[in-house]
Amino acid sequence: MKILIVDNSVIPVNLYGGTERVIWALGKELTDLGHSVTYLVKKGSSCDFASVIPIDDDIPLLKQIPADTEVVHFNFFPENLEDLNVPYIITMHGNVNNEFVFDKNTVFVSKNHAERYGSVSYVHKGLDWSQYSKPNVNRYSNSFHFLGRAAWGVKNLKGAIDIIKKVKQENLNVLGGRRFSERVFKLGPTYMFSRKVNFRGMVGGVEKETYLNQSRGLIFPVLWHEPFGLAIIESLFYGCPVFGTPYGSLKEIVIPEAGFLSNKKDVIAEAIANDYHYNPRWCHEYAVENFNSKIMALRYLEKYDTVLKGKTLNETNPQLKVIQKERYLPFD
């Protein structure tokens, strides 16, 4: 099958970039399964296992699709889809909080994500774990980590710091933020200068993996309905249980053996203080077995097959069922 993967990004990823990391792993797996993959992505991209076509901003996107393409996999919502005469799907990676009407061939990234838009069409994200350094599931550490863009309020860095300050000996490595950033400055001096918090900046690659390999768990008290959460499965891969809020995909991915969920910081802090019953090896194996790129690729191949047969992935157009009025979900 000749598959075109389209995204407004540069590949391969450098430091952060969840969508880029996922479409890279997907393309590699599809290639290994015998399919022909081409990326239509931003200039500056390169790939050693698939063809790359740089997006020309001066030409309508749909006119840049090769004539021999059998199925197109968009990772954003392009304009004028009604003019496209090639079967396609669209992966929705994030959230909207409005009455936007989605295309019938939309794929969401978790069951919860899909349900919130009245859909049953989803594919869990997966990663190519062979590209990650070997986890050390036998280590002991007093350090936990926060992994995500600290500048995003929904990721709730403040909540993660509040939680770690309630636990006597443990400290927190913040992966994704700087101590003197605008977001941290707004939190005030008790957060900026806490001795229990180490700001490691925008780390990626081996540096990020080293911190995860030395961590006892991920603190992830998000204040929105997380669509999926690559930080969750990357942490689990390194044997780190997840301590977070029960929002979005977390209830789906963070089963009891893999972590603890609550929207109350005192309760999460107590769970962290008594976290020794979590088995790092089990967390690692759970991530490897359930959130790998091969499973993801096989499930996307099912979606491709559906649209190639002239069917749609959703009977009706998905649309957000409940518009959220409050800025952040409850956390106290």
N, C-alpha and C positions, 0 to 999 in steps of 0.2 A: 504494500500500500504506500502511495506517495502522500506524505502528511506534511502540511505547512503549519508551523507553530508561529504565531504572531504576538509580539508584545512591544510596548513602548519602553524598552530598556536596553542596556548594553550587557552582553554576555561575553565571557563568564563573569560571575559576580565578584565584587571586591568588597570585603567587610560585610556590611548589611545588604540585604536584598532578598527577601523571602520568595517573591514570585520568580525572580531570576534563578534562584537556586533550584526551585521546583521544576521549572521548564527545562533546565539543563539536565537534571536527573531523568525527567520524562523522556526527553529526546534521546539520551544515551541508552535508556532501557528499550525504547522502541526500535532503535538501530540494532541493538543486540538481539532483538526478537525477529530481525530480518526485514524491517520496514525501511523505507527511504524517507529521511527527515530533512527538511529545510527550515531554517529560521528566517523570518522576516522581522528584523529587529533594528535598533538604532545603529548609526554609524559608529565605528570603533569596535564592533563586536568581532569575535573570532571563535572558531570551533574546530576541533580536530577530528570529530566523528560525523559531522553533518555539514551540509552546505549553508552558507550565510548570505542573505540578500540584505544590504543596508536599506532602511526605509528612506525614500526620497520625499521630503516634506513638500516639494513642489508638484508632486503628482498625486492624484487621488489614490488612497491606500488600496482600494479594491482593484485598481488597474495594475497594481504591482504583484498580483498573485500569478505565479507561473501557470501557463495554459494546461500543463499536464498534472496539476494538483488534483488529487482525488478527494481529500477532505481538509478543511481549514480549521485549525484550533486557535481561536482568538482568546486572549487573556485580558481584554478590555472590550468595551462596546463601541464598535466602529460605526461610522455614519453610512447611510444609504445601503443597508444590508439587503433591502428589497431588490437591489440591482445585481446581487451576487448569484451566479448560476452554478455554484459549486456547493456541495453539502458542507455544513459547518456546525461547530459547537462554540459556546462562549463560556469560559470559566469565570465566575464571579468570585474574586478573592477577598473582597472587603465587605463593608456594610454601607447602606444608605438609610436615611431616616426621613424618607419622603414617599410620595405616591408614584414614584417611577415605575413604569410597566416594563418588565423584562421580556426579552425574546423567549419564545417557547423552547429554544435549544440551549437554554442556560443550565449550567452545571454549578452547583454550590460545593463547598469544601468540607462540610460535615452534615450529619443528619439534622442537627439542631439548626444550623444555618439555613438549610433547605426548608425546614418546617416553618421557620419564621416568615418565609416568603410564599407559603402555600405550595411548596414543591416537594417532590420525593426524589428529585434528581440530584445526586451528590457523589463526589469521589473524595475520599480522604487524601490529604497530601502525603507524599512519601519521599524519602531521601535515599541517595546512594550511599549506604553506610560504609562501603569500601573506600570512600574518599575521606573518611574521618580517621583520626588517630585511635589507637587501641585504648579502650577504657580500662582503668584500674579500679576494679570493683571491690578491692580488698583494703582500700585506704581508710584512714581515720582523719577527720577534719572537724574543726569548730566553725568553719566558714560556710555560709550559704551564699546564694547569688540571686541577683535580680537581672533578668536578661530582656532587653527591649529598649525602644527609644524613650529615654527618660523625658524627652521634651513633650511626649504625648500624654496629656492628663489622664486619658482612659487607662493607661498602663499602670498608673497609681504608684509612682516611686515613693511618694509621701507615706502611703499605707505600708509599703514594704519596710521602710525605715522605722515607722511606728512599731511594727511587729517585732523587728529584730531588737529594738530598744527594750522590749518587754521580756526578752530572754536573757538570762544572766551572763553567760560566758560567750555566746556565739556572736560572730560579726557578719557583715554583709559586704560582698563585692558587687558593686554596681557596674554591670557590663552594658554600656549604651548611653553613658552620660558623664559629664565632667563636673567637678565640684563647683566651679565658678561659672556654670552656664546660667542662662536666664531663668530656666525652670527651677533650678536648685536655689538660685538667689531669691526667688519669690517664696520659697518655703521658709526662709529665715535662718538665722545663725545656728539654732539648735539642730537643724538638719545639715547645714553646710559643714559644720565642724565636729560632728559627732565622731568620737573615737571608735565607735563600733561600725563605721561605714567607710569603705574604701572605694573611691571613684576611679574606675579603670579606663574610662573613655570609650570610644567607638572601636572596640576590638573585634577582630575577626580571624578566621583561619586557625592556625596552630595556637596563637596566643589565646583566643577565646576557648579553644578546646582544652588548653592547659588549665585554665580557671575552672572549667566544668569538671575536669578530671580530679580537681582538688576540693570540690564542693560536696557538702552533705545534702544539699537540696535546693530546689528552685522556689523562691518566694514570688508569687504571681497573682497579686490581689487585684485583677483587672476590674474596671468599673463600667465595662460595656459587655455586650454579648460577643465574646471572642469568636470570630468565624472558624478558626482552626487553632493556630498557635504553634508555629515551628519551634519556638523556644521550649515548649513543653516536650516535644518528642526528642529534640536534641539533648535536653537535660536528662530525660529518661534513658537515652542511649548511654550516657555516662554514669548510669546508676543512681541518678538523683531523683528522689521522690519529689512530688510537686505539692506545694502548699498554696492554695489560691482560693478564689471566690467561685461560687457555683453558677457561673454565668456562661451562656453560649455553649461552646463545644466542650468546656471543661468537665461537665458532668458526664459527657459521652466518652472522653478520652482518659480522664483521671479516675479510673476505677479504684475501689478501696485499697487494693494492693499497691497502687502506684502513687498514692498521696492522700491528701486531706483537703476538704473544701468547706468553707464557711464564709459568711459575710460579716463576721465579727472578729476584730483583730485580737481580742483577748483569747478567744477560742483557738484561733490559728496559732498564736504564740504558745499556748499550752500544748497543742499538738506537736509543735516543733521541739519543745522541751522534752517530749516523750517519743521522739521519732525513731528510736533504735529498733523497732520491730519491722521496719521496712528493709527489704532485702535488695541491695544494689544490683546483684546479679539478675534477680527476677525482673527488676525495672529495665535493665539493659535488654534482656531477652524479649520482654514485652514490646519494646520499641522496635527491635530488629524484626520480629515476626509479624507485626501488625502495621507498621508504617514505613515500609520499604518501597523503593521506586518500582520494583517489578509488579507488586500488587497494584500500585497506582496505574501503571501502564496498561495492565490487563483490563482494569475497570474502564479506563478511557477507551480502549479498543472496543469494548462493548458499546460505549456511547457513539463512537465513530460508525460502527456497524448499523446502529439504529438509524442514524441520519442518512447513511448510504442507501438504506432500504426505503427512503422517502418518508420516514416517520419523524415525529418530533419527540423531544425528550420529556416535554410537559404537555398535558392535554390542554391546559389553559395557560395564559401568560402569568408567570409568577409576579407577585406584588406584595410588598410588606404588609403584613396583616395588622400590626399594631404599631402606630407611630409613637415613639418614646418622647414624652413631654419633658421629663427631667433630663438635665445634662449628663448626670452620672447615676449609675445604679447604686442602691443602698450599700453602705459600708460604715460600720461604727465600732 
